[in-house]
């Protein structure tokens, strides 16, 4: 630790010795340093000492110098000291000060033609802001900027873009000029990023305490969420203190990601920042090339650098600032320029210049010396030092270091990439998520019972309840992958949560707000109001509003066999049968047919009707009609009957196998337009608020929600709404009611109802989703979201869904009638009417038979003795009228009664139809 004073004493001794022994030296340079930059002076003297010992560069010549210190914020003092140095006669002026005095020195150097090598310096290690030195187009600009331009705007923008940040906050210390990142702020604003700015005061502890005293819980939670992505533009010491305070006060968790950018961060600062921080940390700093060969680290060409500056293990080298490195290289560059001037024998002796006199003349050799310096270049501690046409140093490289997410202290850091203004970013800055580091963590989980998301599977007295459901399966999948355990309990009021009049929250969300639970899971939807007080993971299932209705009972139609034809058509067919039967009888009466021998059919009106009906139902029968007109009539009738019967058969099959009963409510629009079926939802639930916001929004184009809100809000919501979802489901099953609720819950109820008495309708567009709720600022949000995305990507989430919502359930979700029966088998209900018609025919026939029997007995009792003579007389009369003998007919029968019956029939036919024609 005694190296610093010893080095300073040696440097002063060398300076004074050279001032005395080489008073006639032709190489003399001046240096102006900020009064706080004592190390700049040490490095400057070390550089001169190294070069004076190197005979290969300046040979026998030695460098002499004069150093002065000024207040960096006092331009007048800087100019006055520079005039004093010019009066001594200097070949070049080296300055390491801030931007305030740099402009004044630039003007003086331009006026006196003295090459001015400016090394920009920031106060206390705070990141630099551009000085904005005015560059003229003429050749009278004698100021050269040794340090490269400030590229912090470009580097930050590239890194933030690579990380895909959209919302973050920038912290800067009191010494930083915020105008330095104005260009960056303009660009991110154009890209739509949400950026906040906050100044970090010197008393950081007081600043944090004030935040807790002035912000409410909701505001503090939002502030915690903002701190998850932050950029720190401050000196390393302030950054260390600030990180320590926010970590100890629990303002950040290990899911945060901070970026610290500063050119002045050394290796010791990096290790200390990593040790104090949690979450992910990215550090951006300026870096310089280091020779791979350890033995060549202190050699740059033919020049040897002091080991105190080039050895990375040396304490002095470890604490060097960037301005120190550029000062050393500046002296090396000037020495090489002087060497070139001496070799070319174009040396211009230095002259004593006066800045006070009005007629002061500039140095005649200034232009030549400036050109020699600009055309030269050296390889030093900062790499290649050279100047472009604009007098600036274009060579700069930034190193990007980073850690992974984690909460353990002292974790390692690695190089992520590098950046330079020529090639841009080289490396990958993929924002890696949290790894499986939750082993041993026990989370307290709050839930609300809601089928099929969360249900009690086992409830044994004296033992903790066991739960099952879709949300429990998702939670178990996260637990198995991440390694945490959990304890679960039901919210005391069995509600999801809504804001109260005093600003607090009840239900599941309230348990998270008051820190009584770590996470909340159930059929919990992600809403803007809830996101203001708690955090949500990415959605693990889409959400939509549905309606549960009772399935319409299928009515029994006993006469379904008559359904294919309308009643008017049946009337027309019956009338047609009667009309055709009458026409057949009239045609045969006008032109009696010739009956064949032995025919027992007579052309009575009764027989004509019976024959037409028999042919219509395709039962056939004997055709006694032989006239051409009758046959034409029957041909047309048979064709008519064929078409009618074929059409009836086809329609009957369709009516008996296809259900045509449909409900009038098939969508939310249909529900909102009707008032016969009242409907409602759970009071103060997310669905209730969703309908209320949509219904009361005057800019909502669809009037559906306004109509629904009028029904739901009857009697201030007490008439049609329920307190729990199960009450709404029971109300649908046993009453005239429609329940508006989560479509996923209603589909599960409809699928698993043993009677298949429900069906659902809903909106197919999913505008929200179900998510896992966490405390605001919870460190588990990102890791849970990442795992949920992985479950969705590899198909595991679909497997869990099919477990609770099978595609091939016993009940049809969307049919408004009972479709539980399988196949196309017909039941007794479909043919009840046919059996009724048959039964009616049987009963009627039995009744008619009884009447005929009664009538025949009554008629026979009146004329019992005259029956035989009458029959004989009728036979004799028939024989007289019919010249054809009936003996062949007697052969056909087996007894006399058959012959007499035939004769009696022919006699009656002759009487009704007139005399028979001869064959």
PyMOL commands that set and color helices and strands:
alter all, ss='L'
color gray80, all
select helices_A, chain A and resi 3-21+38-52+55-58+75-88+99-112+123-125+152-163+178-190+204-214+217-226+236-248+267-276+294-296+307-310+315-318+322-344+366-375+470-482+507-513+528-531+560-562+567-590+605-616+628-657+668-673+686-695+704-712+714-717+725-733+743-752+781-793+796-804+832-862+867-881+887-892+896-913
alter helices_A, ss='H'
color red, helices_A
select strands_A, chain A and resi 27-34+63-70+92-96+115-118+143-145+167-173+194-200+229-233+257-261+280-286+299-300+303-304+378-380+383-385+398-402+414-420+424-427+442-447+455-458+466-468+485-490+519-520+534-536+541-543+545-550+678-680+737-742+758-762+768-770+773-775
alter strands_A, ss='S'
color yellow, strands_A
deselect
rebuild
show_as cartoon
